[in-house]
């Protein structure tokens, strides 16, 4: 039952936002009483915490599976993007931004886990890209990987990038194009253009 509540909560939080969805909404969607939910989660904050961790681990699992597939480094980035956007329902409500605003402690925990996961993933991706001739040999891998993480977080800031002006798909596609064009060789750029067509 606990897993059922978490799965339904994840779906609702990602579609409508961590703040907007109430315990009543979740109970109604599940066809159970709010009291039943409270037997598993003492507060909404506890439910948000466990659901946010569940979402993170599902995304991490998907990324790890993609990294095992043996794609070219550039293709790997696009496969990860597609997978994450699908799992987050294209982030229509900018769930991480809402998490940061209304549940800052939970946000900081998830952000730390994201950084650790992405740091490992991106560092490996850059090393492979350099070894395979897709990325420039003169890159400062530690700097670029951190810059990448900062950019991914930055484009989710709705004050800088209002939803009325920028869709989440546009933002992530534009950011990946910007990032990859800055680090690719001629071979990498040709691969990037082929993927984007």
WOPE-V546781 format. One line per field, one symbol per residue. phi: phi as a letter, one per 40 degrees, with the letter a starting at -180 (. if undefined). psi: psi as a letter, one per 30 degrees, with the letter a starting at -180 (. if undefined). burial: + if it has 16 or more other ideal C-beta (glycine too) atoms within 10 Angstrom, else -. A space follows every 50 residues. Layout:
# WOPE-V546781
phi = ???
psi = ???
burial = ???
This chain:
# WOPE-V546781
phi = .ccccccccddccccbhccccbccdcdcccgbccdccccbbcacdccccc cccdcdcccdcccccccccgccdccdccccdcccccccfffcbfdccccc cbbdccdcccccccccccdcccdcccdcccdcgcbcccccdccccccccc ccccccccccbddcbbccccccccccccccccbccccccccdccccc
psi = eeeeeeeeeeeeeeefkeeekleeeeeeefhlleeeefffjeleeeeeee eeeeeeeeeeeeeeeefffglleeeeeeeeeeeeeefghghfgieeeeee efieeeeeeeeeeeeeeeeeeeeeeeeeeeeggelkfgkjeeeeeeeeee eeeeffjfeeikffejleeeeeeeeeeeeeffflaeeeeeeeeeef.
burial = ----++-+++++++-++++-+-+-+++--+------+---+--+--++++ ++--++--++-++--++---+++++++++++-++--++--+-++++++++ --+--++-+++--+--++--+++-++-+++---++---+-+--+++-++- -++-++----+------+--++--++--++--+++--+--++-----
